[in-house]
Structure formats: structure tokens, C-alpha cells
């Protein structure tokens, strides 16, 4: 079993695409519009091919953080450098070591409020 993609509902797919491609370095790969024309789906991929599906549905502009969804984790070379370079839309947790997991992490929010974890090696 392999992870194919994670789906995020977004208020503005163009704004989300810009964040994930320009700020986080993903590549836009493909997309489609739902047959009813109300929902637009665009995909961005990491270097390893795993995708994030960004879905904008007409009229839906705000989302509640649910208990079944928490965050998407992204591997970066340097958590501190990425944290400083990315124009985030809210800091959830500043960079810090997680020795029990053997990594350094930080949490930010994307333009729609989804939590994004930046994960990198311990120095």
C-alpha cells in the first residue's frame, strides 16, 4: 500500500497553487473540473510523486478544523531555513527538536488554515 495523495479543501485554488508551488516548491501536475462545474481540482506533487489535491468548491470559503484531519507533513532539508523563507499564513509551532522522533519540526498554516508540518533532520 502506498500513499497517493492528500486532499485539501481550499477557498481559492489559484492562491493555494501559488502557495504550494512558489513557497513550498511542489510542481503542479494535473487537474480536472467536476462534471457539475462547481468544484475545481488541481494537483501538486513532491519530488517523490506523492500529491496534494487542492479542491475549490463554489461558495465554500471557510472550513472548520475537524478531528479526523490534522496536518500534512513535508520533508525539508533545513526546518529553520524553510520556516523563515516560507510566507506562511499563521505560525502554529516555532521550530523545535523532537528527539523522540529523531527530527526537528515546525508547524505553519497555508492560506486556507490547513496545518503544514515542516520536518527535517536533527542537527
PyMOL commands that set and color helices and strands:
alter all, ss='L'
color gray80, all
select helices_A, chain A and resi 13-23+79-85
alter helices_A, ss='H'
color red, helices_A
select strands_A, chain A and resi 5-9+27-33+39-45+51-57+71-75+91-98+103-109+115-121
alter strands_A, ss='S'
color yellow, strands_A
deselect
rebuild
show_as cartoon
